[in-house]
């Protein structure tokens, strides 16, 4: 286990190094940097002034130097300065994280509380009308673009209530805050719950076909004991372990939902920064997302061994 | 099994089918949801191929008099801000979705197949390197990776296809590698080696065809996800540029404002996306049930 852990940790660092190089190069290959965009917007080009801006931003240095500066800063918690606002990138990013975390956390809770029970019901009643209905609902949830679902919810609120709880920095009460966060969270969570339902259903069906389930049945265990005592425990394990996929899926939903609902979270900020070619923001944000995804997967791999006694890592 | 033997598969599933039509009827009875998906996909392909025959208006021609016109007998689904017919734009938009769907899916799957086959069949340091590449590509959510690619390549149809295909590579590479690893040890590969077949020929003629079933399931599922990703990129203004009638793009321009003033501009393009993706998902589920014996009840 020990040597596996060390090897797995080394591979994780290698992956993070690879992704950092890709992120860095992708942004530099992009046609037009911030200086071009600023000058296009201003409508005139004075080469000397442009060169000065490039120098101020460090864009005139060779790529390896720029890369080393970025990573060196990243390791010391210095993320550089936003090109657009001229403020330290970390000051732009940090205050936005709690907003996205609240929406994402609520959405995840929604997804688990709704998705897992529905998946179990669907599997236990396989090929009944209820199963077909739940499958169609979860599949249509996955088929709708997240931003469209958000727009439909906006439309519903506007036509029935004339308005929708709008995001404010200082909500009046706890209830106001809950209303403000829970609507977008439900939109993101609905799609994630659809994914959860499908994963739980197929995992549960897989388990229900195992020999020990047949044994339990033949020993005369009731349908409920078989389903909820013997099957569910083992079916939930694979669902827990795909939490990495779930987190990535959630991130995609948050990006567009924050845009639709005008929530100043970190996910919408990423899109804005990409549009503005605000490299320090984009590369740090994307790197931050990659670190989370890679670390979650690493943790899940380790949890595998802890949760499932059949798996032992050796060598 | 060098290709998918539908007849044999069907009789294994308990159907005694004589001709093509009874096979279709069996499919529809056994997998009603899959059949519904196939019908939706048929409609989608029909719209994409025969767009000029089933529309009256040019999807690009503007008319200020018709700006934000409500749905009417002349313009079934209304008109957008520039007075362009929404119905025509949705029908022609099917072409864009089809191009992006087919383009990015086949590009992503082909690269993935090559990497997976090399990695699984040759093993060694090639496998190690390929695994690291796949890990790296998978360390970002699909949409974030596509966003980064799209932003770096710039908005155009070709670039959108490339941007969406890159994050898809790891999935098919993994599937092909996994089946290649087990196929490599099969007796038929050994006998092919014994009669002096070249490695390349064995990989292409004997190993690859046997990885087809899981690959088809994966490709169908990815087709829907490419359409969704294109719509999302275009919605965010980083995908297909104006004036192309992309479904996602149609929703982007001040969609939040049209929620109040012109709901038809929000409802119909979104319905088109959801409907087609729903169809591919239904079909994909049925194909998985048919081709993946582990899922069969």
Interface residues (C-beta under 8 A of the other chain):
Chain A: X11 X14 X15 X16 X18 X19 X22 X23 X26 X27 X29 X30 X31 X126 X127 X132 X135 X136 X139 X140 X142 X143 X144 X145 X146 X147 X148 X151 X152 X154 X155 X158 X202 X205 X206 X209 X248 X249 X251 X252 X255 X256 X259 X260 X262 X270 X271 X274 X275 X277 X282 X286 X289 X290 X293 X294
Chain B: X33 X132 X133 X135 X136 X139 X140 X141 X142 X143 X144 X147 X148 X149 X151 X152 X153 X154 X224 X228 X231 X232 X235 X236 X237 X238 X248 X251 X255 X256 X259 X260 X263 X266 X267 X270 X273 X274 X275 X277 X278 X281 X282 X285 X294 X295 X297
